[in-house]
Amino acid sequence: MSKAVPGSQFDVAVLGAGIVGVSAGVAARQRGLSVVVIDRREPGSETSYGNAGILSSGSILPLNRPSLWSALPSYLGNTSAALRWNPMWVMRNLDWVARFLGNAVPSRTRPRAVALHGLITASLKLHREWIVKANAAQRIRETGWLKAWRSDAMEAAKGEQAFLAGFGIASELLDRQAISALEPNILPVYKVGLLHTQTASVDSPGAVTKAYAQMLKSLGGEVRQSDIKAIESAGQGSADQGWRVVLGDGAISARHVVVALGPWSADILRPLGYRVPLATERGYHQEFTPNPARSLRRPIHDAEGNFLMTPMENGIRVTSGVELTDRDAPSSLAQLDMVVRLARGVAEFGSAVGEPWRGARPTLPDSLPMIGKAPQHRGLWLAFGNQHIGFTTGPATGDAIAAMIAGEQPSFDASAFAPARYI
Ligand SMILES: Cc1cc2nc3c(=O)[nH]c(=O)nc-3n(C[C@H](O)[C@H](O)[C@H](O)COP(=O)(O)OP(=O)(O)OC[C@H]3O[C@@H](n4cnc5c(N)ncnc54)[C@H](O)[C@@H]3O)c2cc1C
C-alpha cells in the first residue's frame, strides 16, 4: 500500500465527512490510494450524527411505494406526524413531487427493492467488519429492531414478514405478551410486533462515523477541516489533468473527486452544469434522560405513531417523520412535539437533554442514491442521496465508489444507482 503524503496533491479528495464520505475515504485508502476527506465540521457532525442509529436489514421498500397512495388523503390536512409539507415548497418543486409519486407504482417498486437489498446487504457486512477494526464494537447492538402496531394489524405484519422473507430477511411476529417479554420496560400499548432480527443499531452514529474517520487516519488517510467553496477541472479541456478543490483556507489537487456532501451535494455540482433533483426530507430528534430501571433494549418503531425511539449513549432519542420543505428553512417543532407526547405513553424517560436537533435526509425522486461517475466529467464521482437509510448504506456506497475508481466491480450490482439516470 502506498503511503499517503500529507500535502495538497492526492489521488482522491472526498468532499464531506458524513458516513458516506468517511466510508469512501476508508475504502479508497484500503485500495492503496492517497486520500483526503474534507468537511467544514468534524466527521459525523451533521445528518450522520442525528439519525436513529439503525443498521436496517429490512428497509428495502422506499417511502414512495404503492401504499403511499392510500395514505395521501391523511396527509392533505398537514397535521400528520408522518408527513408535513410546505405548500410553497411543493409548488416550487412540483416536478420532484410528480417524479417521486410516479415511482410509487408496483412496476417501479420491486426493482428498487432488489437494488436496495443488494446495497444494504453489502453495507451491513462492512459495518460489522469496520466497527470492530475501528475499536468501536462496544457501540453496536445485535438486538434487532422492533416495529410495533397499536391496532390489530396482524395481517399487515404478516404481509411485511412474507415480503421480507422473499428476500431472505428474517423477522419474528409477536403478540402483546411476546412484546412485553422482549421489552419488559415499555407499557403494553402494542398489540402486534415484527422483530427485524438481522437488524442492528448503534448507541451513537456520530461517534461511529468519527471512529471510522480515525481508522482512516490510522490507515494513512488525511481528514481536513475546511469549508469547500468549489471544484474546478484542473485541465481546462484535457481530461486527465484532475481536479482543484477550492477551500476556505487554500486549495488541494486530486486526480479524483468524490462528492459526498449529503443534503448539500447538489449545490457544489450546479456550477458544473448539473441540475440534480435532490430534495431534503427533513427530520428532528430530541434526547431524554433515561430511567436506568426502565431501559429500552432496542430501537422501537411505532408504526402508527410515526416515530422511532432508540436507546443512545446520551439518553433515549425520539426521532420524527418527514417534513418536506427547504433544507435551510427555520425549524418547526410541531411534528416532534406530537411524537414525543406519544413516546412518553410507551416508555418512561425524564427531561430533555440538550436542544432538539434537525437534519435533512437527501432524497432523489426514485429514493435510490447516486453511486457512480458524473456523466460529463472524468474523475468526478457522486455518492449521495441515501435518504432514510444512509447510515446503514454509507459503507457500501463509499466502497462501491472506491472500487469504481480503482477499476474494480463493486461488491453488489450498482447499475440502478448510476447518476446518468437523472443528469
Ligand atoms: C431524523 C433522521 C433519522 C434517520 N435515521 C436513520 C437510521 O436510523 N438509519 C439509517 O441508516 N439512516 C437514517 N437516517 C438517514 C441518514 O442519517 C442519512 O442518509 C445519512 O446520514 C447521510 O449521510 P451523508 O454522509 O450522505 O451526509 P452527511 O452526514 O450530512 O454528511 C455530509 C457532510 O458534508 C459536509 N458539508 C456540506 N457542505 C459542505 C461544504 N461546503 N464544505 C465542507 N463540508 C460541507 C457537512 O458538514 C456534512 O458533514 C436518518 C435521517 C434523519 C434526518
The ligand as an ORCA input file, in Angstrom:
! r2SCAN-3c Opt
* xyz 0 1
  C     -34.335     12.027     11.712
  C     -33.483     11.089     10.873
  C     -33.373      9.761     11.255
  C     -32.601      8.874     10.483
  N     -32.437      7.583     10.913
  C     -31.645      6.728     10.195
  C     -31.394      5.413     10.675
  O     -31.839      5.016     11.760
  N     -30.638      4.576      9.911
  C     -30.112      4.978      8.726
  O     -29.472      4.163      8.053
  N     -30.272      6.255      8.284
  C     -31.024      7.138      8.989
  N     -31.206      8.425      8.555
  C     -30.582      8.838      7.277
  C     -29.097      9.094      7.426
  O     -28.834      9.842      8.592
  C     -28.550      9.865      6.201
  O     -28.996      9.271      4.997
  C     -27.026      9.834      6.204
  O     -26.525     10.283      7.442
  C     -26.470     10.710      5.084
  O     -25.050     10.670      5.204
  P     -24.142     11.554      4.278
  O     -22.730     11.207      4.572
  O     -24.636     11.449      2.876
  O     -24.481     13.074      4.715
  P     -23.999     13.916      6.000
  O     -23.816     13.077      7.181
  O     -24.913     15.088      6.109
  O     -22.560     14.427      5.553
  C     -22.386     15.485      4.630
  C     -21.248     16.351      5.148
  O     -20.965     17.375      4.183
  C     -20.484     18.494      4.902
  N     -20.589     19.695      4.061
  C     -21.676     20.132      3.380
  N     -21.357     21.231      2.657
  C     -20.045     21.493      2.895
  C     -19.139     22.489      2.433
  N     -19.493     23.455      1.582
  N     -17.862     22.470      2.892
  C     -17.446     21.492      3.755
  N     -18.265     20.497      4.212
  C     -19.555     20.515      3.786
  C     -21.359     18.553      6.137
  O     -20.713     19.291      7.178
  C     -21.564     17.077      6.461
  O     -20.685     16.606      7.469
  C     -31.949      9.334      9.305
  C     -32.038     10.689      8.952
  C     -32.781     11.560      9.731
  C     -32.825     13.012      9.353
*
